[in-house]
Amino acid sequence: MRNQPTMRDVCAIGRDGRRVAWPLPAQWKKQSAAPLFAGVATDRYTACASEIIDVETTGPIFGLHLRPPAAIEMRIDDSGWTPYTVRAPLAYVPPGFAFSSRWSSDIEWITLHFDPSWLARAGLHAGGQTMPTVPHLDVNDDLLMQIVRSIHEDAVAGAPLGPTYVETLGAAALRRMAYLESTRQAREYTHARAMHAAVEYIRDNFREPLTLVALAEAVGYPGDLYAFIRSFKKAHGVTPHQYIIETRLQAARDLIERGRSDVTEAALACGFSTASHFSATFRKRWGISPSELKPRSASVRRAAGKESTDR
């Protein structure tokens, strides 16, 4: 029991009302993706017929059924057991959602979780405009489902696109859910000065690991993280993540063409995690491999030599 895995953001409610970690039933299987960035995390579960009694969420959770139960019963707010039909594959529950449930078939699903400190720094904490506060057990929204899938796929792959990618999607998931909940667009901030400062900060720091939360904090942006992303795209035509990648690509290309670095040196010097990721991103951007680039100085020397022999 000491090593029994637990479910993130879920606790058990004891008879005395105390909240304790909820260990997974022995027959359940949990697969956790462990990216370097832990602000947004995802797990995959498989379970047999089970009964869950008196548990409560301690943080916001998205759940996406890969294999939904044929039938399920739920008990909420001390009411009796109620049959429930899964009509859509996605569900969202806020912190403080207490429930019991049981089902009689094998199921499989993925969950999406958010670190409380990251939520607070990103302006997405409970009580904020972007934190949905009502449980939604049948969310039928293609965009939101794709966001959840993309976060899970990125984590399983080892987060090759870096923390800014998953931060963008994590913030988008919460904002999309809040929009669906309220049916009206949350107010977006437009601060030209902050957007200009964000570009300058990226240009000065693109060689270092960057996160969107740190970027928004550095320029003093007053809104939440998703509003910052939207404002940046409105001002510059691309998201902060795209701007960071483009800045790194241009700088690395310049190093190679000036003959100052080889491909690996340029990639690591300009903020890419690996040379292979840099090469794949470079090819996607320009249609050629960075190894095909020729240093400008060598090209100039060859041209000058040809001109002298022609004389």
PyMOL commands that set and color helices and strands:
alter all, ss='L'
color gray80, all
select helices_A, chain A and resi 116-121+142-156+163-182+192-205+212-218+225-236+240-257+263-269+275-286+290-292+296-310
alter helices_A, ss='H'
color red, helices_A
select strands_A, chain A and resi 6-13+19-23+29-32+40-47+50-57+61-67+72-76+82-84+90-93+98-103+107-114+136-139
alter strands_A, ss='S'
color yellow, strands_A
deselect
rebuild
show_as cartoon
